[in-house]
Amino acid sequence: MAEGVLMLNVSDPPPSIHHTSSQERHSSQRKWTEKKPGTGKRKASFGNPENNSAKQRKTNTSDQDLNLKNETESRHKPVILASKSASKPKASPKKGHGEDKGHDRPFIKTSSLFRNNPEIPEVVSPAVTQLKEKVFTSNSFEELDLHPHLVATLNKLFLVTSMTSVQKETIPVLMSGKDAVVRSQTGSGKTLAYGIPLVQSLQAVRPKVKRSDGPLAIVIVPTRELAQQSFQIFQKLLKPFTWIVPGVLMGGEKKKSEKARLRKGINILISTPGRLVDHIKNTLSIAFSAVRWLVLDEADRTLDLGFEKDLTVILNALNAAGPARQNVLLSATLTEGLSRLASISMTDPVYIQVSDVDGSLKAAEPTPQTALQPDLTDSYAIPDKLQQHMVVVPSKLRLVCLAAFILAKCKFEKSQKLIIFVSSCEAVEFLVTLLSTVLCGKPSTTSKHQPPISFLRLHGNMQQEERMEVFQEFSQSNTGVLLCTDVAARGLDLPQVTWIIQYNPPTSAAEYVHRVGRTARIGAKGNGLLFLSPSETTYIDVLAKHNISLHEMKMNDILSSLKQDERFRGRGKWDSRRSAGAQEQEVRERATVLQTDFENYVHGSAESVQAAKKALQSFVRAYTAYPSTLKHIFHIRNLHLGHAAKSFGLRDAPKGLSAATANSKEKKKGKGKDVKRPLKKLTSRERVASLIRSEYSSGLDGESKSKKKRKKKKTNMENTEGKDVMEQ
Ligand SMILES: Nc1ncnc2c1ncn2[C@@H]1O[C@H](COP(=O)(O)OP(=O)(O)OP(=O)(O)O)[C@@H](O)[C@H]1O
């Protein structure tokens, strides 16, 4: 069996699984059932980091049990969610919730949130020298030998005049016809760094490019939203050059209409890898004989486990058909592994990356050892104005801590726009419903006219049309909260995001960099907050190895913001001159009221209990997907199931939770198509690949389902793609 895979099967005797409320008070020794290779099933008592010694517990037992009966009964009514997109969550509140039944529902007391938690360790973030990269240069686009209409488009449509560092280095290299490997920080303008020379080169082709020439450039990106975003950038860049037609292919769109567009002709083809492979295999009219540019944006992701095969098919198809072409690889986190691909698919590429000396970007001409400088490949440049924070939160308190943070930002501060990264689609669905219902459900007594917080969701299991709607809605809004999976981690340029919250830690330092890079773009300010449980705090050492340093925020400071919200007042009458201990007690009481609200909502209907269990299960499954290099930090045996259950509003750890069953259900739906074995038998690399595929799926798997549901009207894409629209 793979390293430390947890057996949490229904067949296991219940006492082996941790439970929270009454059980935890009596069991000082918690036991997991774990199977070790060759030893058969055995029961083992682990030094669970969340399993406190009696001494540690003493520190947390000062709080009283709270009699919350009056406070918690009928606390909130289910509401229609605040925003259009968030108004359609799957597990929407329905009759049957305790709140609807009012006094009929028996009161169930929330077990103490603040007892039996692991001690929060002292966290010392190692000192690191952060790699800094200058964003802007004083050089203007006029200095380059670009078509004047292209320069005018940049000035008037993109409102940009001076080049960023990565543009200054990359554009001349690509205009000279060379291949390039480009690494520069998130939000530094890499899209235009390849888009400008690409358009400059195609507009100069004589005789003029015709639609019927088919693709001259192929741009591969990992997600549909990024494909759409890149397509829109090309539409703008090509405004003066109406004879060159851009087009996008991506999962979730009607293949038939994509085929028709391919037949008519697309000159700059932007696609997710899976969808392009599908057309290579099934669309006769796709021809690569004219392709002279290949761009792999977010190249490290595109080359990742999940997409490796797709990329091989694409490269083979291009190599078989096309003339010599220019190749470009770009990302904020290109590592040395990329050099391998560069060496087989590129000709003497120029490496462009930040210099550690002065923060400027440098282009390194090919040498016999051409590669990203090994001493720099592990260090990721983080935007200068990005404030990075972390908070250590015991599992039981995660949900209230997240909720308190959201309230602090979105209710008591102005113009805050948050992205919250969560490890699974099911958990995103569940949390959006839970948070929007509980946090917006009860009218505030202090601010009656305050608009509700807008919660949106984005993940790989959503219908394509809705994904696009959410993406556009969140892009255009000035405030709100987007809960999402890593499907939104790469490349998306969402304006004015003020906070990135990583509620579940990412599976690599590179993913950390991309997630947090959705804020502080192009010289703007931004903030990041990483949630870690006490057993996960050594993750900061992993990040430090990549020159990433975080400042600690205290959980209690976040929770204290609940004091501003009268809805969570509890039963206490708090004196303004009270002692520090009394203040702490007030915070605890308010947090408990909020947790009780969550639990009352969840246990108010069988449907929401089911949704919570599903979300918990998917969280556990995602926890098994951390790569083996991080297993010493994120090991499933470190999870306390009862405490984790609380963070999904469940009063107790559900029985019969299995890390494997979620995967087998996914199999039936056709996800993880390359992996035939049950999840528990997969290697950790395969588990990561399987999860990545399901998140970044090009949409082929979901096609039949989406076909049934999709309306007949033409999609935005079909209406806006192509010459006709660009001429409008
Ligand atoms: N020269 C420039 N001057 C001002 N703004 C620019 C310039 N070039 C690009 N931008 C803007 O910077 C933002 C970020 O650009 P882009 O999305 O290309 O970054 P990126 O480096 O690809 O980021 P990521 O690594 O996250 O994909 C965009 O809003 C873009 O319009």
The ligand as an SDF file (V2000), in Angstrom:
LIG
                    3D

 31 33  0  0  0  0  0  0  0  0999 V2000
    3.6000   47.4170  -20.3700 N   0  0  0  0  0  0  0  0  0  0  0  0
    2.5900   47.3600  -19.5430 C   0  0  0  0  0  0  0  0  0  0  0  0
    2.2420   48.4440  -18.8100 N   0  0  0  0  0  0  0  0  0  0  0  0
    1.1780   48.3850  -17.9500 C   0  0  0  0  0  0  0  0  0  0  0  0
    0.4140   47.3040  -17.7790 N   0  0  0  0  0  0  0  0  0  0  0  0
    0.7310   46.2000  -18.4880 C   0  0  0  0  0  0  0  0  0  0  0  0
    1.8150   46.1770  -19.4030 C   0  0  0  0  0  0  0  0  0  0  0  0
    1.8610   44.9410  -19.9490 N   0  0  0  0  0  0  0  0  0  0  0  0
    0.8620   44.2140  -19.4090 C   0  0  0  0  0  0  0  0  0  0  0  0
    0.1750   44.9690  -18.5310 N   0  0  0  0  0  0  0  0  0  0  0  0
   -0.9770   44.5320  -17.7240 C   0  0  0  0  0  0  0  0  0  0  0  0
   -0.4650   43.7340  -16.6540 O   0  0  0  0  0  0  0  0  0  0  0  0
   -1.4310   42.7730  -16.2460 C   0  0  0  0  0  0  0  0  0  0  0  0
   -0.7650   41.4110  -16.0730 C   0  0  0  0  0  0  0  0  0  0  0  0
   -0.3280   40.9300  -17.3170 O   0  0  0  0  0  0  0  0  0  0  0  0
   -0.2860   39.3760  -17.6530 P   0  0  0  0  0  0  0  0  0  0  0  0
   -1.5840   38.7520  -17.3230 O   0  0  0  0  0  0  0  0  0  0  0  0
    0.2200   39.2220  -19.0180 O   0  0  0  0  0  0  0  0  0  0  0  0
    0.7920   38.8930  -16.5740 O   0  0  0  0  0  0  0  0  0  0  0  0
    1.5800   37.5150  -16.5100 P   0  0  0  0  0  0  0  0  0  0  0  0
    3.0070   37.8400  -16.3200 O   0  0  0  0  0  0  0  0  0  0  0  0
    1.2170   36.6590  -17.6750 O   0  0  0  0  0  0  0  0  0  0  0  0
    0.9900   36.9170  -15.1610 O   0  0  0  0  0  0  0  0  0  0  0  0
    0.8190   35.3660  -14.7230 P   0  0  0  0  0  0  0  0  0  0  0  0
    2.2030   34.8400  -14.4700 O   0  0  0  0  0  0  0  0  0  0  0  0
    0.0080   35.4530  -13.4920 O   0  0  0  0  0  0  0  0  0  0  0  0
    0.1400   34.6760  -15.8430 O   0  0  0  0  0  0  0  0  0  0  0  0
   -2.5140   42.8070  -17.3030 C   0  0  0  0  0  0  0  0  0  0  0  0
   -3.6230   43.4940  -16.7870 O   0  0  0  0  0  0  0  0  0  0  0  0
   -1.9100   43.5840  -18.4360 C   0  0  0  0  0  0  0  0  0  0  0  0
   -2.8660   44.2910  -19.1900 O   0  0  0  0  0  0  0  0  0  0  0  0
  1  2  1  0
  2  3  1  0
  2  7  2  0
  3  4  2  0
  4  5  1  0
  5  6  2  0
  6  7  1  0
  6 10  1  0
  7  8  1  0
  8  9  2  0
  9 10  1  0
 10 11  1  0
 11 12  1  0
 11 30  1  0
 12 13  1  0
 13 14  1  0
 13 28  1  0
 14 15  1  0
 15 16  1  0
 16 17  2  0
 16 18  1  0
 16 19  1  0
 19 20  1  0
 20 21  2  0
 20 22  1  0
 20 23  1  0
 23 24  1  0
 24 25  2  0
 24 26  1  0
 24 27  1  0
 28 29  1  0
 28 30  1  0
 30 31  1  0
M  END
$$$$
